[in-house]
Amino acid sequence: MEQRIERHVVTLRDVAAASGVSVSTVSRVLDDRTPRSRSTTAERVRRVADELGYRRNVFASSLRRGETGTIGVLVPRLTDNVMAMMFEAIERTARARGYFAVVATCGDDPTDERSATDTLLDRNVDGVILATARLDDTLPASLRERGVSHALVLRTDGESPSALGDDEAGGYFAVRHLVDLGHRDIAVVTGPWFTSSARDRVRGARRALAEVGVDLTDDRVISTGYGIESGTEAGRALLAEPAARPTAIFAANDNLAIGVVSALAAAGLTVGADISIVGYNDIPLAATMPVPLTSVRVPFDQIAANAFDLLLDESSAGRITRTLPTLIPRSSTRALGPGGAR
């Protein structure tokens, strides 16, 4: 006759009894969503829990709190390297804090953005992180009015909790690097003007040029999409008149920079030797291009951690955190020769 073996499910109470502490202490120590304590008591509780084979029942604890342990993330598209990298950083942070992140895409249409957000909320996510915010966007205001926990990443509307890279500093670093190499005739290709990132990166570029007494004139700034095709079109426009072409281009996104590189190649020009180019975000492809791309590296993991802090903090309304990026010089930028010769 087959013998049936009953397995005892180890509870918080069992761990507490074996550790000599209260159940509430055990619960606090073993909660992955809180900072990990290094105290002697906490280390003992974790050791005992491991020895007894305790496994936290995430589903049950979420039900007790009225939560699902799930965070919704909205991005325009996952075919964009930057958005994919941002989601991966958020997912890593979520996992480390005992949450599960789900993603939805919406393109650039505000109606689709609202619909995708409602779809996430219909699935009872505990909050949403949006990488889609436009300066004219009504969705963040709607979430604030409805009391929905949310945070914005990479972009801000200036009011909702937002975790960003310091885009103005990044634009400054990019163009100051070119200025220090002797360039003064610098063009900027930036993203859609409805994004805070596009405007802030141009603002930083203007500041860097102003330090050496140069104006960044409107004809040297092209606002377009953030895709490679947009960069190619902008590059063609800047190269249309050989006598008037800039000596350097700051593309406020690596995809834009790749498009500009394509336009240079089609015009028979060499990146670095003929025109210096700086990108932004430092996607993995940047370092492996035929002429490695100088780029501004964005700290995605820190931005994700900041977004989670804002999302889970009920007192974070209106708070904006900005994390400093880093310029990574490579071969796509070179010093301008005497008399402006490349």
GUZAVEX-236928 format. One record per residue: residue in three letters; x, y, z of N, C-alpha, C in turn. Coordinates in steps of 0.001 Angstrom, whole numbers, plus 500000, padded with zeros to 6 digits. Layout:
BEGIN
ALAXYZXYZXYZ...
This chain:
BEGIN
MET500849498811500000500000500000500000500891501247500000GLU500561502198499116501397503395499001501243504258500241GLN502374504653500780502371505507501961502384506970501543ARG501461507723502103501357509142501762502152509958502779ILE503067510809502273503910511617503152503387513051503153GLU503020513523504318502550514902504455503740515825504713ARG503827516876503967504900517852504149504383519029504966HIS505143519405505963504773520541506790505208521824506097VAL504284522745505922504591524037505322505146524942506410VAL506364525394506212507020526254507200506405527644507139THR505992528143508304505342529447508372506260530474509039LEU505833531745508982506554532794509700506624532492511180ARG505535531898511714505513531569513142506602530541513488ASP506809529571512591507862528559512823509232529217512848VAL509481530118511888510773530802511825510971531676513062ALA509902532350513490509992533208514671510336532394515917ALA509662531246516076509915530407517257511349529895517267ALA511856529474516110513212528938516039514270530034516179SER513901531275515825514858532388515891514823533122517220GLY513734532916517972513613533606519250513216535063519106VAL512474535395518033512013536768517822510524536741517508SER509926537915517363508495537992517085508203537702515615VAL506940537357515354506515537102513974506668538371513132SER506356539530513714506470540781512968507913541066512566THR508865540719513445510276540908513106510677540022511942VAL510239538762511974510543537840510879509946538352509571SER508694538814509625508031539317508428508792540493507830ARG509258541394508699509985542574508235511332542191507620VAL512047541266508252513365540855507772513269540149506423LEU512216539335506244512108538518505036511322539193503917ASP510924540448504128510199541179503093511193541749502090ASP511194541202500867512157541608499845511969543042499376ARG510843543660499703510568545007499215511228546085500064THR511767545701501222512410546666502113513924546521502035PRO514682547571502381516147547486502361516642546327503229ARG517654545615502759518155544425503441518967544814504682SER518501544395505844519198544689507099520391543752507268ARG521488544289507822522693543495508071522895543242509558SER521864543487510374522006543285511817522166541803512141THR522679541533513340522877540145513785521556539403513800THR520503540073514289519188539437514358518681539081512969ALA518814540031512023518335539783510664519086538625510008GLU520400538582510208521191537488509637520762536152510237ARG520459536139511546520030534894512192518677534447511650VAL517770535394511478516444535056510962516548534470509562ARG517356535077508709517495534561507344518135533180507340ARG519128532966508222519778531653508284518786530571508726VAL517989530879509749516999529914510249515942529637509184ALA515503530684508490514504530501507433515030529570506349ASP516297529730505983516903528846504979516980527410505483GLU517393527255506744517530525910507314516190525187507401LEU515132525939507709513806525326507819513116525158506474GLY513670525810505440513074525713504113511875526625503918TYR511876527771504613510760528714504486510760529350503107ARG509572529460502508509404530152501238508274531156501398ARG508545532414501078507543533458501223506412533252500224ASN505184533286500689504009533149499834503628534543499330VAL504173534915498179503954536255497646502477536508497380PHE501773535510496845500372535688496511499538535970497754ALA499757535176498809498978535357500031499270536699500684SER500551537071500733500885538337501377500344539519500577SER500307539380499249499752540446498426498260540601498659LEU497555539475498800496126539532499077495851540217500406ARG496674539935501407496482540561502715496652542072502623ARG497555542526501762497793543961501637496861544607500631GLY496049543790499917495206544332498860496031544695497642GLU497178544049497435498064544325496322498285543054495515THR498825543224494312499106542068493462500589541799493304GLY501435542743493743502877542574493567503308542755492121THR502454543400491313502737543582489896502775545071489560ILE503753545465488770503894546840488321503745546879486809GLY502941547808486313502796547979484874503797549000484346VAL504373548722483181505345549626482560504869549925481148LEU504781551209480819504326551607479493505459552289478743VAL505772551778477548506809552368476698506216552574475304PRO506763553513474528506236553703473172506390552453472310ARG507583551833472384507843550640471573509078549931472124LEU509107548610471999510264547839472471511290547618471365THR510973548039470143511970547977469074512995549090469234ASP512710550063470076513647551140470396514597550627471479ASN515894550620471175516880550087472122516791550750473489VAL516591552057473506516557552780474772515376552328475613MET514209552193474998513030551768475742513168550327476222ALA513770549477475398514006548093475829514968548058477014MET516029548872476957516988548922478057516338549484479327MET515447550468479153514765551036480315513856549998480957PHE513092549267480144512211548244480714513013547160481418GLU514114546724480807514929545685481442515461546153482792ALA515851547423482879516335547965484151515209547989485185ILE514001548378484753512855548382485671512534546964486113GLU512580546021485189512277544623485531513275544078486535ARG514567544416486365515577543962487332515298544548488713THR514964545817488745514667546457490025513426545844490658ALA512398545610489852511172545003490369511458543631490984ARG512224542819490268512528541481490757513293541534492075ALA514247542463492158515041542582493383514194543010494572ARG513067543669494306512217544159495390510962543320495594GLY510932542153494960509820541242495176508590541537494346TYR508741542291493263507629542610492381507839541947491022PHE506777541957490240506820541453488867506405542595487946ALA507183542852486908506896543952485990506330543410484680VAL505254544019484210504675543673482908504720544922482034VAL504912544738480736505095545876479842503981545941478807ALA503616547157478432502690547389477327503288548482476448THR502974548438475162503476549453474228502302550234473647CYS502568551480473226501456552322472767501818553223471597GLY503060553188471093503443554129470052503488555543470610ASP503262556526469752503317557929470178501951558593470207ASP500881557812470081499537558368470043498966558476471456PRO498563559673471905498029559838473265496809558966473554THR495959558742472536494781557889472736495200556463473013ASP496171555948472253496665554592472478497381554491473825GLU498050555573474217498729555599475514497723555419476654ARG496635556159476588495611556069477632494969554683477642SER494692554150476455494061552833476354494967551752476935ALA496274551804476607497217550807477113497353550909478637THR497349552138479163497436552323480613496209551751481304ASP495028551997480745493803551444481330493814549925481300THR494387549352480239494494547898480162495355547362481307LEU496471548039481587497318547626482711496569547757484033LEU495865548873484210495141549088485463494000548088485623ASP493379547680484523492314546677484586492837545337485089ARG494149545139484970494758543898485464495276544060486894ASN494811545110487548495074545322488987496548545443489326VAL497310546104488457498701546378488825498706547343490005ASP499762547286490813499845548147491994500233549583491656GLY500712549799490446501104551127490001501641551029488594VAL501868552172487959502379552174486592503581553106486475ILE504533552691485673505694553511485338505608553829483855LEU505616555115483525505413555550482146506691556133481559ALA507094555611480395508231556180479668507726556919478439THR506499557416478514505814557956477341505425559420477485ALA505732560049478612505156561361478925505513562426477898ARG504505563182477492504668564356476645504408565590477502LEU505008566692477135504780567921477896503320568369477812ASP502613567962476731501205568313476584500286567144476924ASP500809566136477625500083564902477900499084565105479042THR497843564650478851496831564750479907496771563493480768LEU497447562407480350497351561160481109497925561272482521PRO499157561813482717499656561921484091498710562713484996ALA498113563793484462497163564573485264495953563721485646SER495508562896484714494382562003484995494739560994486084LEU495952560459486028496380559499487053496469560179488413ARG496947561425488431497017562159489697495614562374490273GLU494678562761489427493312563012489882492645561743490400ARG492969560598489790492356559326490190493082558661491347GLY494200559257491773494953558689492889495679557410492535VAL496030557245491249496740556038490803498241556210491051SER498858555248491729500303555300491958501022555223490618HIS501880556191490365502585556196489085503874556996489212ALA504768556751488268506003557519488149506363557584486673LEU507004558668486284507465558843484908508963558582484860VAL509437557964483768510877557745483591511331558335482264LEU512572558819482248513251559372481073512661560707480609ARG511381560918480816510724562170480468509880562619481660THR509507563881481677508643564393482743507639565384482177ASP506504565519482865505557566581482532505718567754483490GLY506689567651484400506964568720485351506129568664486608GLU505187567709486704504301567645487860504246566266488518SER504120565221487725504069563882488305505445563455488801PRO505514562514489775506814561995490211507597561480488997SER508848561879488880509624561560487671511051561189488020ALA511565560144487370512960559727487517513628559861486159LEU514619560733486090515245561057484813516759560972484907GLY517389560886483723518777561278483648518793562801483609ASP519890563408483963519974564867483891520254565233482438ASP519181565452481676519313565656480232520015566961479891GLU519780568003480668520466569255480381521969569097480588ALA522350568419481678523779568163481912524349567295480796GLY523589566288480349524066565422479275524287566173477974GLY523356567051477622523533567871476425524731568790476548TYR524931569308477758526099570167478003527393569368477838PHE527448568167478439528663567343478346529002567035476888ALA527978566696476107528198566323474708528802567482473915VAL528205568653474031528661569781473225529915570410473814ARG530060570375475128531303570890475713532492570047475247HIS532283568745475099533332567871474558533743568326473161LEU532764568641472324533058569114470965533734570482470998VAL533265571359471869533882572681472020535342572543472431ASP535607571648473368536984571450473836537890570886472745LEU537286570250471740538051569747470594538232570819469518GLY537744572020469791537937573133468858536746573445467975HIS535663572690468063534499572908467199533679574090467701ARG533184574885466748532291575984467066531019575932466215ASP531150575417464986529977575267464117529385573878464363ILE528505573814465338527952572532465801526449572535465572ALA525948571480464952524505571315464763523981570306465776VAL522710570443466114522066569531467059520845568900466407VAL520774567577466447519586566849465993518942566267467241THR517751566721467557517106566296468793515773565628468504GLY515135565133469554513879564416469406512682565336469321PRO511469564766469401510245565571469289510199566660470356TRP509774567833469969509775568982470885508762568819472010PHE507865567805471898506900567583472983507499566763474124THR508793566389474010509429565617475086510380566504475873SER510375566327477175511281567104478026512735566781477715SER513010565530477340514389565121477059514953565891475870ALA514147566070474807514613566797473621514943568244473966ARG514064568887474709514269570299475044515458570486475993ASP515563569602476996516629569764477983518004569527477370ARG518107568576476438519407568310475818519845569485474944VAL518899570123474272519226571317473499519626572456474434ARG518931572575475563519268573633476519520705573475477011GLY521109572234477290522490571992477708523486572313476612ALA523124571985475373524000572296474233524189573799474088ARG523102574547474227523200576013474123524117576573475209ARG524016576030476397524838576530477509526321576297477226ALA526657575123476679528063574818476397528620575775475350LEU527837576070474312528303576988473271528358578429473777ALA527401578784474633527383580152475166528641580444475972GLU529219579421476595530429579612477394531612580081476546VAL531557579815475237532645580278474361532130581348473400GLY531007581968473775530498583102473006529856582761471690VAL529331581531471564528698581106470314527209580869470554ASP526379581376469651524939581120469702524612579849468926LEU523745579010469511523214577877468763521955578382468059THR522091578731466801520982579345466068519944578290465676ASP518717578760465432517612577849465141517875576992463906ASP518608577535462910518861576756461704519852575622461939ARG520502575614463106521420574529463457520777573519464404VAL519476573638464646518752572689465499517633572049464686ILE517635570727464625516571569994463940515850569135464966SER514541569372465138513709568546466017512961567549465153THR513090566261465477512511565221464635512122564036465520GLY511866562885464914511602561692465709512889561153466298TYR512774560084467107513965559503467725514489558279466969GLY513949557991465782514355556799465052515533557029464118ILE516100555938463614517256556001462715516903556761461436GLU515691556498460892515290557162459655515261558679459838SER514801559120461012514764560559461284516174561143461295GLY517132560379461842518519560824461857519096560922460458THR518735559968459607519217559994458218518704561228457485GLU517416561519457651516833562697456993517463563984457515ALA517675564060458826518297565258459397519728565409458893GLY520452564290458798521820564332458291521873564835456858ARG520950564365456035520903564827454637520666566338454568ALA519766566818455436519461568251455427520691569074455828LEU521434568599456802522610569336457265523761569290456265LEU523758568259455407524851568105454436524487568606453047ALA523274569142452903522785569510451569523666570546450885GLU524233571466451650525118572490451088526527572275451643PRO527424571681450879528765571356451370529495572535452005ALA529323573724451465530043574882452002529513575309453364ALA528281574867453689527656575317454932527517574188455954ARG528148573066455683527955571957456612528710572215457926PRO528165571719459058528824571908460359530067571034460460THR530942571383461392532122570541461625531809569421462612ALA530704569562463349530342568537464333528829568516464505ILE528301567352464874526860567176465095526646566455466423PHE525790567014467265525337566331468478523957565767468182ALA523851564446468154522569563771467957522073563312469327ALA520911563825469736520452563630471109519821562264471340ASN520327561264470646519868559886470756520787559067469844ASP521200557874470268522122557079469447521497556643468129ASN520176556387468128519529556044466853519653557193465858LEU519447558407466342519620559573465479521062559653464970ALA522015559384465866523427559427465470523724558392464395ILE523159557198464525523369556152463520522806556600462170GLY521638557255462204521074557779460969521949558844460349VAL522506559714461168523408560757460666524652560117460048VAL525188559088460691526352558367460156526025557815458768SER524819557282458608524406556742457311524387557839456240ALA523890559015456625523860560137455674525270560577455306LEU526174560558456288527563560917456002528186559931455023ALA527946558657455260528521557632454378528009557803452954ALA526710558085452819526127558268451487526713559485450781ALA527153560476451574527750561687450988529249561547450786GLY529792560364451072531220560129450881532083560733451974LEU531500561007453130532238561605454250532543560556455300THR533605560809456077534046559870457103533758560443458484VAL533122559626459313532828560040460694534143560282461431GLY534225561382462123535432561722462877536407562513462026ALA536825561964460911537796562651460054537196563877459395ASP535948563770458904535300564888458223534331565645459138ILE533525564923459853532565565530460787532533564701462066SER532680565355463191532594564666464478531133564496464884ILE530831563358465514529461563070465931529451562553467367VAL528511563080468156528263562578469515526824562089469577GLY526626560921470144525281560390470355524859560513471813TYR523763559808472157523239559909473514522554558606473882ASN522829558122475080522285556913475729523318555794475803ASP524273555758474877525303554722474833524702553317474806ILE523890553058473780523359551713473574524525550792473211PRO524380549466473385525505548559473126526125548700471744LEU525319549006470724525833549127469364526834550271469216ALA526721551288470063527559552485469915529047552146469924ALA529451551247470801530870550920470940531375549978469855THR530466549341469098530878548331468119530687548791466679MET530313550039466466530176550557465110531543550615464426PRO531587550625463087532878550688462390533761551828462899VAL533152552987463130533828554057463872533075554176465188PRO533647553676466283532932553673467573532425555073467918LEU531193555101468393530479556365468593530703556941469993THR531173558166470044531178558906471304529730559112471728SER529422558827472990528030558915473417527948559299474890VAL526784559791475283526512560126476677525801558936477315ARG526440558319478285525888557103478902524864557467479968VAL523680556885479848522586557134480786522534556000481822PRO522430556318483119522417555294484182521022554689484354PHE520634553781483461519274553247483456518902552556484763ASP519825551797485348519485551071486577519198552024487733GLN519948553109487823519692554075488886518371554790488653ILE518077555105487397516792555738487077515648554805487452ALA515792553516487147514750552538487498514559552460489009ALA515660552433489754515564552376491217514872553626491757ASN515219554788491198514582556031491631513085556016491321ALA512729555472490147511313555407489769510534554544490756PHE511120553430491170510450552554492135510285553255493478ASP511325553965493905511230554705495167510079555708495113LEU509953556414493995508884557396493842507516556715493792LEU507453555585493100506190554875492933505637554383494265LEU506524553916495132506100553306496393506007554303497540ASP506414555547497289506400556571498328505175557466498135GLU504238557393499072503003558158498937503236559668499037SER504400560065499538504681561501499688505526562049498538SER505602561310497424506511561693496332505875562626495313ALA504662563077495543503967563909494556504821565110494141GLY504986565261492831505724566401492306507226566292492383ARG507757565215492952509209565101493106509851564623491801ILE510949565246491431511693564865490228513136564574490623THR513607563375490304515005563026490569515751562990489248ARG516947563537489242517777563555488040519127562938488360THR519520561937487573520778561235487787521771561644486709LEU522978561970487117523982562510486199524467561447485215PRO524463561757483910525026560839482911526538561032482798THR527162560237481930528615560275481764528963560283480284LEU529866561159479878530314561170478486531347560061478271ILE531161559278477205532101558201476848532749558561475508PRO533958559131475505534607559528474241535083558312473447ARG534853558349472135535348557298471240535834557967469947SER536019557175468902536688557661467690535840558560466802SER534552558668467083533699559481466200533890560980466417THR534661561360467426534950562785467645536451563001467630ARG536857564064466903538286564398466805538469565909466916ALA539691566296467270540007567719467391539983568375466015LEU539499569593465994539503570393464760540905570935464534GLY541397570810463305542750571245462992542886572752462943PRO544103573266462782544341574716462692543535575333461552GLY542958576482461840542190577179460808540876576522460462GLY540449575601461306539162574955461081539253573723460193ALA540465573315459811540594572117458980540262570885459799ARG539575569958459135539189568737459843540337567750459860
